[in-house]
Amino acid sequence: MGADIYDDGTILCDDQGITIRRYYPWGAKRIPYASVKGVKTLPLTGANKVRRWRIWGSGDFVHWWNFDPHRPKKEVALVLDVGRRVRPTITPDDPATVARIITDKGQQQWDRMSPR
């Protein structure tokens, strides 16, 4: 792993990818930036307010929430499109920074992999 860019105890972004701690009952999920096809902001207000009470797991078989006991106090989630039906859904302490890091690093990874 590389140097930490962001770490709030639940979400870690380094120069290689994102680590979602407490994703599985047995540990973390590691996602390389090149695997992320997109990041969508999901407000946890209004009609989605009920989702802030999803402490861990999935209620709709599309979004998978890592264990975050502080989620009821948060207002924004990030949905990571990794090219599969189930999308990791996270609630970092600073969602704007994490979204920017994932987007910037993902673009750098794709630029390096594309043929010239």
TAHU-V194175 format. One record per residue. RES is the residue in one letter. OMEGA is omega in degrees with one decimal (* if undefined). D_CENTER is the distance of its C-alpha to the mean C-alpha in whole Angstrom. Layout:
# TAHU-V194175
res->RES omega->OMEGA d_center->D_CENTER
res->RES omega->OMEGA d_center->D_CENTER
This chain:
# TAHU-V194175
res->M omega->-178.4 d_center->18
res->G omega->-179.5 d_center->18
res->A omega->178.8 d_center->18
res->D omega->174.4 d_center->16
res->I omega->-179.1 d_center->14
res->Y omega->177.0 d_center->12
res->D omega->178.3 d_center->12
res->D omega->-179.8 d_center->12
res->G omega->178.2 d_center->13
res->T omega->-179.0 d_center->10
res->I omega->176.9 d_center->7
res->L omega->172.7 d_center->9
res->C omega->173.6 d_center->10
res->D omega->-174.9 d_center->13
res->D omega->-179.3 d_center->15
res->Q omega->-176.4 d_center->14
res->G omega->-178.6 d_center->11
res->I omega->174.9 d_center->7
res->T omega->178.1 d_center->8
res->I omega->-179.0 d_center->7
res->R omega->179.2 d_center->10
res->R omega->177.2 d_center->12
res->Y omega->176.3 d_center->10
res->Y omega->175.7 d_center->14
res->P omega->-177.2 d_center->17
res->W omega->177.9 d_center->18
res->G omega->-171.2 d_center->15
res->A omega->173.1 d_center->12
res->K omega->179.8 d_center->10
res->R omega->-179.6 d_center->10
res->I omega->175.1 d_center->9
res->P omega->-178.9 d_center->11
res->Y omega->-178.9 d_center->11
res->A omega->179.6 d_center->14
res->S omega->-178.1 d_center->12
res->V omega->-179.5 d_center->9
res->K omega->-179.8 d_center->12
res->G omega->178.0 d_center->10
res->V omega->-179.9 d_center->8
res->K omega->176.2 d_center->10
res->T omega->179.1 d_center->10
res->L omega->178.5 d_center->11
res->P omega->178.2 d_center->14
res->L omega->179.4 d_center->15
res->T omega->178.5 d_center->18
res->G omega->-178.7 d_center->21
res->A omega->-179.9 d_center->21
res->N omega->-176.3 d_center->17
res->K omega->-179.6 d_center->19
res->V omega->-178.9 d_center->19
res->R omega->-179.8 d_center->15
res->R omega->178.4 d_center->15
res->W omega->175.8 d_center->17
res->R omega->-175.6 d_center->15
res->I omega->179.5 d_center->15
res->W omega->175.0 d_center->13
res->G omega->-176.8 d_center->14
res->S omega->175.2 d_center->14
res->G omega->-175.9 d_center->17
res->D omega->179.7 d_center->17
res->F omega->174.8 d_center->16
res->V omega->179.8 d_center->14
res->H omega->175.2 d_center->11
res->W omega->-177.1 d_center->10
res->W omega->173.2 d_center->9
res->N omega->-179.8 d_center->9
res->F omega->178.2 d_center->12
res->D omega->-178.6 d_center->12
res->P omega->179.1 d_center->16
res->H omega->-177.9 d_center->15
res->R omega->-179.7 d_center->13
res->P omega->179.6 d_center->17
res->K omega->-176.7 d_center->17
res->K omega->-175.3 d_center->14
res->E omega->-177.4 d_center->15
res->V omega->173.0 d_center->11
res->A omega->174.3 d_center->8
res->L omega->177.9 d_center->6
res->V omega->-178.1 d_center->6
res->L omega->175.9 d_center->5
res->D omega->-179.9 d_center->9
res->V omega->176.3 d_center->10
res->G omega->178.4 d_center->14
res->R omega->-179.5 d_center->14
res->R omega->-179.5 d_center->15
res->V omega->-176.9 d_center->12
res->R omega->174.8 d_center->9
res->P omega->-179.5 d_center->6
res->T omega->-171.2 d_center->5
res->I omega->176.8 d_center->4
res->T omega->177.5 d_center->7
res->P omega->177.4 d_center->8
res->D omega->178.9 d_center->11
res->D omega->-173.7 d_center->11
res->P omega->-179.6 d_center->9
res->A omega->179.4 d_center->11
res->T omega->-179.4 d_center->11
res->V omega->178.1 d_center->8
res->A omega->179.6 d_center->8
res->R omega->179.9 d_center->12
res->I omega->-178.2 d_center->11
res->I omega->-179.7 d_center->9
res->T omega->-179.4 d_center->11
res->D omega->-178.2 d_center->14
res->K omega->177.3 d_center->14
res->G omega->178.9 d_center->13
res->Q omega->177.8 d_center->16
res->Q omega->179.8 d_center->18
res->Q omega->-179.2 d_center->17
res->W omega->178.7 d_center->18
res->D omega->179.6 d_center->21
res->R omega->-176.0 d_center->22
res->M omega->-176.0 d_center->22
res->S omega->179.8 d_center->24
res->P omega->-179.0 d_center->28
res->R omega->* d_center->30
